[in-house]
């Protein structure tokens, strides 16, 4: 026997599968027994089978490397799935829908009358100083009032198992293709477990994305394109995957052109073909060199003008990053109360706003206890993890905060939950989070679970794949076939 | 979900994917056949291995002076040398890069297979290889090629991607057929014994895996004229020049804006149909094959201009 759950100890954290007593949590019993029943060779075989599947399926992500330039790495994957009970998930799902609904109303408000600021709920300076506020979007009304059609919100658990939203990724969140491929790999590697559990399927996502995009144009048979920066982008695998699954054109900026009629066309073997909706995976600032960065080679000159004229739908809409700002994040519970007149179902991680003097003073006095984040970075870059940083790093960071307080928020160091991961021929606890994806168009849909990202380095809480993170398949289970266990 | 016409960029990549895959298979086959041929020939008085470099048209990059063991040097150059853009590994990397950027329009196993072939070649072709190991690895790679052809034939929808693949693989195939005849025929001239002369013509057939098809069609005798006639004009053998050009024409007929390329294709067929009797002199044959290659090159240019280049679009847009 390779894995003995009695020996498995999660360090003062909530563990997703195993209770402090060493017994399995509700729903995880069959899974834990299956793994405990494998000997070393069997466990290694399954792990090797997963690695082989990932290699031959070509599931990669691209990292930039100084020596070799851009290289493809195989997707790091752990074979022990993460389990969430359906009853808990249903509540999370409702919370995510509520949250994204409020966020979309907020963005629409920001680019129209700014009532939430006129009513004193959000400080106008927060928007005025936002790096992602786009004056070019003022007065534009995208279909259904939706700006963020694809949102990836990162969820974490604290030591009590309570779920918090860590951040909302509203610009071009990635990871959904890995969620889909993780399930494919899992089915190849541990097919017998799928007979034991009633697991909510995830594979309807591409269809839902397609329907979301279709709902943004009046066309009955719209031509849809996925706009990618190209094969050297770290998420290119995903762009190609989604285009293929949707039957959409996968285009680069140079494949598109905007005519004098302010409509968008693709260069095809038949000449120019009209495009009605674009799922763009390029950041705002690069989509149109005529309006934003003139040096962008990735974008399409005139695209903004076509969008402003209502001739093409862009998902996500330009300017929606204004709500991706981590300082804006701190206002989301207020937004939910303001726009929806509801209490937030999901909680924010308590956050300190460095632009407010009292909160900044607290942050500067407690840097050794806090995680400080730049407000408009993603991918885990530019953070200070106070308790793990050296004194000098903290001093340098304090200086950065004083120089530009608007640019930082701070949160208490959460002891992220763990789940067992196969390390060698044993199971060891590793920290993880969860990124579900929320689609908004005429309707709203949430993935069943999402992408569970795992910090594969012992003790680390950085889950980003660009920084050594891996992932797990995420199972929303419940219903008839699984007995109780706790 | 709706179907739009293919992007010019994607058409370009499908076309090159097909050309690269064809090139990989041809290179592997050429080396295996040459290995066999060399075993049958006297050890002196022929330039055996280096003609392979000429066939692939990459003699400019190959440093002959630096090659004590010609066989090893040529095989390394043609198989695993990444600095040689015509090497098998370079072609396979080219195929992989192209496949990678058009994953969304190919059957999903295509990428897996190309990826597997690339990993296989990368792991097995570098370093010193024994003849038998080399032959085994190359047979595996030919097998990957055949598996891919089968996959695309059986799973790729008949549409633009299929036609551009047909254009690419047939153009490459036609080009390779003319090159193999050209260079091998030139080596045959230098050989005295009738037995080795026959060996050369047989090796030409085998390089194109045409030996059994030839025998069925032309019976057992292997002679210069009948081999030439078969490889240039046989209407039913898929690697004959005539067949390849016919396929290119059929593919073009399915594509939009095909007027100029089709007209050129018809001219080409006329040139190719020259009687073998008129190619009796070796200089005539060599001239004829050179012209074939030039024409094939021009056909490629025309296809690229019509379907791939952005300039072609500007022109067509002005016409609209």
Interface residues (C-beta under 8 A of the other chain):
Chain A: X55 X56 X57 X58 X210 X221 X222 X223 X224 X231 X240 X241 X243 X244 X246 X247 X248 X249 X250 X251 X252 X254 X255 X266 X267 X268 X269 X270 X271 X272 X273
Chain B: X1 X2 X3 X4 X5 X6 X7 X8 X9 X10 X11 X97 X100 X101 X103 X104 X105 X108 X111 X112 X115 X116 X119 X160 X255 X256 X257 X307 X310 X313 X316 X317 X320
